[in-house]
Amino acid sequence: MDKDKLIASLDAAIAKYQDNPVNRVIVSLTKQVWQIDWTVAPYDIISHYLEFDIPYFYRFMAMDEGDEQQEQELIIEWVNSRTALNREAKANLPALVEELNLLRQDAI
């Protein structure tokens, strides 16, 4: 696994979804998880996002040496993105799962 390539791909996806708060937050949370364990399935990450499982993501955030302020801002963005989680946004989640799977596959 080329972690640098994977993280660069995730950063590009985050930038791509600048105007889509749900996808941007999910990809950002995926980055937090994959910095620690790239084998976690995108479906699982999205499921924890939908369940609003903050402790799940805190466990990954606690294991990295990243910017804690940035992580706190991500949690706030997550809370705010919940208002954009409508029927259309949910309908687009399977495509996001596939996109994340392809990003991970391309980094192998």
Rosetta blueprint (number, residue, H / E / L):
1 M L
2 D L
3 K H
4 D H
5 K H
6 L H
7 I H
8 A H
9 S H
10 L H
11 D H
12 A H
13 A H
14 I H
15 A H
16 K H
17 Y L
18 Q L
19 D L
20 N L
21 P H
22 V H
23 N H
24 R H
25 V H
26 I H
27 V H
28 S H
29 L H
30 T H
31 K H
32 Q H
33 V H
34 W H
35 Q L
36 I L
37 D L
38 W L
39 T L
40 V L
41 A L
42 P H
43 Y H
44 D H
45 I H
46 I H
47 S H
48 H H
49 Y H
50 L H
51 E L
52 F L
53 D L
54 I H
55 P H
56 Y H
57 F H
58 Y H
59 R H
60 F H
61 M H
62 A H
63 M H
64 D L
65 E L
66 G L
67 D L
68 E H
69 Q H
70 Q H
71 E H
72 Q H
73 E H
74 L H
75 I H
76 I H
77 E H
78 W H
79 V H
80 N H
81 S H
82 R H
83 T H
84 A H
85 L L
86 N L
87 R H
88 E H
89 A H
90 K H
91 A H
92 N L
93 L H
94 P H
95 A H
96 L H
97 V H
98 E H
99 E H
100 L H
101 N H
102 L H
103 L H
104 R H
105 Q H
106 D H
107 A L
108 I L
